[in-house]
Amino acid sequence: MKKRNFLSVFLTMILMASLVTGCGSSSSSPQAGGGTAAQGSGGDTDGKLKIGATVYYMTEFITLAAEGLKQEAQKQNVDLTILDANNDVSKQISQIENLISQKVDAIIVAAVDSDAVAPAVQKAKEAGIPLIGLNMLINSPDVTAYSGPNDVEAGELEMQYVADKLGGKGNIVILEGPIGTSAQLQRREGIHNVLEKNPGIQVLAEQTANWSRAEALSLMENWLQSFEGQIDAVVAQNDEMALGAIQALEAKGLKDEVIVVGVDAIKDACESIKAGKLDATVFQDAVTEAQQAVQLAVKAAKGEPFEKENLIKMELVTKENVDEYLKIYQ
């Protein structure tokens, strides 16, 4: 009987010990930096943060930005997924919603449409997931932080270059980005800030070519027919459109008679300046913008302090200094 009582007590003690151990396993898994998993966190038990990014589409600029995202993700030791919305806002909204359902730790969005993605941004906030705007401002109070260009400054720089070259007098056409995007609106604001100070410059036409070289080529061909012999300069809100306009001008043998400027300082644009075709562009540091977006996402996910608005300074690129910018692509 004594042996049976001793065995019973021993088994009871083992059972109690196993229950205590089981309760201890339910504690929060630590994340990178020593914090605990946040609400909606998709962090693995090894503490590695998960960040999802969706971009409007893979232009040459966004391809550079994607490299910046990857570089900083590796440096920060986070898992990164980059999705291409192919300029389809419905697709981008779906991508954001899918990232929310996957419980990633943060989301980075280069928006197709500054207004249309706002409801998806709100869903991210409700899920406790910080959302960082990249390159395009999003019209929502629920955006956690933003990393992007000073687009008003970009518009002012390119337009001021043209105004100086024209001596404050002449006729221009303006190639715009997708209507309603923050870059289109703010670059337009910057362009018109300069135009207001130069009443001798007339705008013959102002129309979107949706950041597209092919669309700009077609639109410029139409303008050359509609305004034959009248166009003194083309002000394009990005380099792709500027390069499309140059193709149309070269086909008519008119490039030497018309000033063309753009924004972004992509490799093709810098090489075009070097070759004496594109007159000027405005450098927008895609890699730094993207790296900063990842830094903001990590800080927000960890609950660390950060600046909400982070604008990249813009720089005018001409034949005089283009070699410095071409070094970026070597």
N, C-alpha and C positions, 0 to 999 in steps of 0.2 A: 504493500500500500504506500509506503514512504517513497519507493522508487517511482510509482505512478504519479504521486503528488509533485515530486521534483521535476519530472518530465513535463507535466502540465504547465508548471510555472515557467520552465525554460522556453517552451513553445510560445507561451503568451508574451514573454519578453521579446522574442524574435519578431512576432507579429507587430508589436507596438513600435519597434525600431523601424520596421519597413514602412509603417504609416507615416512616421515623422519624416523619413527621407523623401517619400513621395510628395508630401506637402511642400518641402523645400524646393522642389523642381519647378514650381509655378512662378518664381520670381522673374521680373523683366530682364530680357537679354540686353546686355550693354551694347551701345553703338559706338562708332568711332568718336574719340574725344572723351569718352567716359560717361556720356549721358545715357539716359534710359530711353527705350523705344517710345517714340511719340505716337499720338493718336493717328491711326491710319498708316503706321509705318510698315514698310516692306523690307526693312533691314534684316539681313540674315543673322543667325546667332553669333557669327564671328564679328558682328558689328559693322559690316560693310554697307554703306548707304547705297540705295538704288535711285537713280535719277533718270527720268524719261524726258526726251526732247522731241518736239514736233516743229518742223520748219516749213515755210510756205512752199518753196520748191528749190531744187538744186541748181541755182544760178552759179556762175563762177564765184561770186561773192559768198554765197551761202556754203559752197564747197570749202572755201577757206575758213569760214566760221566753224564748220563741222570739224575741221582739223583742230581748231582751237578748243572746241568742246572736248574732243578726245584727249588732247594733250593735258588739259587741266584735270580731267577725270582720272587719268592715270596718275598724275601728281598727287591728287587728293585721295587716291585709293578708293574710288567709288565705281560701282557698276553703272554704265551708261548705255541707254538705248536711244538711237536717233531715228525718227520717223519722217518721211517725206510726204507732205500733204498734196503735192502735185497741183498747187494753186487752187485746190478745191476746199472751200470752207466747211462744207458738210463732212468731208473726210477728216479734216483737222479736228472738228468738234468730236467726232467719233473716236479719234486717236486720244484726245484728252480724256474722254470718258473711260476708255479702256485702260489708260494709265491709272486713273483713279481706282478702278475696280481691281487692278493689280496691287494696289496699296503701296505705290512707290513712295519714297521719302520726299521727293520734290519733282516739280515739272517745269521745264523750260519751253517757252512758246515764242517762236517768230511768226507772228500772226498773218494769216491770209487776209483777214478782214478785221479791222480794229474794233468794230462794233459787234459783229455777229458771234465772235467767240466769247463774249461777256457772260452769257448764261453758263457756259462750261467752266469758266473761271470761278463763278460763284459756287458751282458744285465742288470744285477742288477745295475751296475755303471751308465749305460745310463738312468736307471729309477730313479736315485738319491737315491738308497737304499744301505747303507753300508753292506758289506758282510765280515764276520769274519771267517777265517779258524780255525778249531779246530782239534788238534791231527795229522792231515795230512797236510803237506804243499801243496799249490795249485800253479802250475806253471803259474801264471798270475800276471801282474803288477796291475791289477784292484782289487786285494784283499785289503780290507781296513786295516786289522790287522790280527795277528795270535797269537793263544795261543796253545802251544804244548810242547812236550818233546824235550830235547836235544838228538836226536837219535844217533848222532855220539858218544856222551859220553856213551850212553847205550851200543852200540856195543863194545866200548873200555873196559868198565867195565867188561862185561861178558867174553870177550875174554882174558883179562888180568888175570882174575881168573883162567881160564883153563890153560893158559900158565904157571902160577905159580904152579898149581897143577901137571902139566906134567913135570916141570923142563925144559921147553923150547924145549922138544922133544916128538914127538908122531904123531898119525894120527887122524884127526877129520873129521866129516861131518857137514855140515851147512844146517839148515832148514830155508828157507827164507819166508818172507811174499809175498803178491801179487806183481809180478814184475812191477816195474815202480812207485809204491807208494813211497812217501817220506820216510816213515819209513823203507821200505825194502832197499832203496838206501843208506840212511844215516847210518843205523845200519850196513850194509855191509861195508861202508866206515870205520866205527869205528873198526869193526872186522879185516879188512885188514890192518889198521894202526898198530895194534898190531902184526899181522902176519909178517909184513915186518921187525919187530924188532926181530922176532923169526923164523929164517929160518929153524930151526930143526923141526918145526911143518908143516906137510903136509896135504893139503886138499884133501881128497879122493873123495868127492862129495859135490856139492852145488846146491840145488834145492828148488823150492817153494813148500810149502804145504798150501799156501793161508790162513795162520793164523788158520788152522783147525786141531783139535785134531785127527779126524778120518783120514784125509789125511796124517798127519804126522805118524800115526800108520802104515798105509799101506806102505808109502815110507820107513820107518825105517825097516820094515820086508824085503823089497826088498834089502836094503843096507846090512842087516845082512847076507843075502845069497851071495850077490856080493862080500862083503869084509869080509868074515868069519874070525873071529879071529884077524882082523886088526884095528878095531875102538877103539880108546882110549877115545874119548869124542864126545859129541853131543852139538853143539852150535846152539840153536834155537833162532830165532828173536822174539818169544813171548812165553808166558807160555803154551798156549793151545797146541802148537806144541811140546814143551818140554815134556808135560805130555803124549802126544800121543807116543812119542819116548820111554818114560819110560814103557808104556804098552807093547810095542814090546820087549823091553829088558827083562822085567820081565817074559814074556811068554817063553823066551829062557833061563831064569835063568842067565842072564848076567849083571843085573843092578849093582851089586857090582864091576864089572870090568870096567864099563864105566862111566865117568863123564858126567852129563847132566846139562846144564844151560839154562835159559830163560830170558824173559823181561816182566815186568808189575807188578809182585808181587800181582797177583789176589789171592783170598782166597784159592782156590784149590792148588795153587803153594806154598803158605806159609805153608799150612797144610802138603803138600808133603815134604817140607824141614824139618818141625818139625818131620815128621815120618822117616826121614833119606833116602828118595828116591831122590827127586830133590836136587841137590848140591847147587845151587845158582840161584838167579834171580836179576833183577834190578827194583827197585821201581819206578813206574811212577804214580804220584798223579793225578788220573783221576778226582777226585772231584774238586781239586784246578784248574786244567786246564779248566774244564767246567765253574766253577764259574767266572774265569777270562774272559772267552769268553763272558759271559753275561754282565759283567762289561764293556768290550770293546764295545759291541754292543750298550749298553745304552749311553755311552759317545759319540760314533760316531753319533748316532741318534740325540742327543741333541747338537751336535757341540762343545762338550767339548774336551780339549786336551787329548791325549793318546799316548802310545808307540806302534809303528807298530809291532815290533817283541817281543814276550814275551815267553821265554823258561823256562821250569820247570827243575830244577836241578834233576839229577838222583842219586839214592843211591843203593849200592850193599847190597843185603840181603842174609845172610848165616844162618847156624844153630845157630851161636853165637848171632845174633841180631833179629832173626825172631819173637820172642815173642812180640817185640815192634810193629811190623807191623801187627801181628794178632789182636792186640787191635783195629785196624781200623774196623774190621769186627764184633766186639762184640756189 
